[in-house]
Amino acid sequence: MTAAPTPDNSQQHIADLREALQESARWLAHSAGREAATDPAYAERLLAAAEKAKAVLAFTTDPHPGATSERDHP
């Protein structure tokens, strides 16, 4: 049985998830750019996924505003 997450622990998990989603969006956008010339349809799907990730980030709250990386989080 696992213990219930503490508020501090939950905030760190949210921060970690946001950081992973930000990185994923960057890689998806990068991959879309590389695929654009050879497979535009695939590039469009990759870019749509990147935009969806950015949209999720836009309506969620960063638990550590102003932090620029995971190391900056308390």
N, C-alpha and C positions, 0 to 999 in steps of 0.2 A: 504494500500500500504506500502511495506517495503522499507527502504532506501537501496541503493546500499552498498555493503560491502566496508569498507575502506581497504587499503593495510594492515594496522596493524591487523585489524579484520580478514582478509582473511588468514594471516599467522598463526594466533592463531587457526583458524578452521582447517587448514592443519595439524598443530601440534597435535591438538586433534584427528583428524582422524588417523594420523600415530600411535599415542599412542594406540588408540582403536584397530587398526589392529595388532599391536605388541602383545597386550594382547590376542586377539582372536587367533593368531597363536600359542601362548604358550598353551592356553587351548585346542586347537585342537590337538596339538602334545601330550599333557598329556592324553587326552581322547583316542587317538589312542593307546598309550602304554597300557592303562587299558583294551582296547578291544582286543588287539592282540591275547591273548590266546584263547578267547572264540568266537570271530568273526573276523577272519583275513581279510575278504573282506571289512567289515565295517571299520576296523582299517586302511586299505590301503586308503580308500576314505577320512577318516579324515586327514590322514597324507598328502595326495595329496592337500587337501584344505589348510593345514598349509603351505605347500611348496609354493603354489600359493600366499598366503598372503605375505610370505617372499620375493618372487620374485617381487611383486608390491612394497614393501618397498625398495628393492635393487635398483630399477630404478627411484624412486622418491627422491626428495631432502628434507632433514630435514631442515625446516626453522629456527631451533634453534640448530645448531650443537653443540655437547658437553653437551647439557642438558640431564639429566638422568631421569627426570620425568616432569610432567605437572607443578609442583611447580617451577621448574627451568626456565620455559619459562617466558619471560618478559610480 
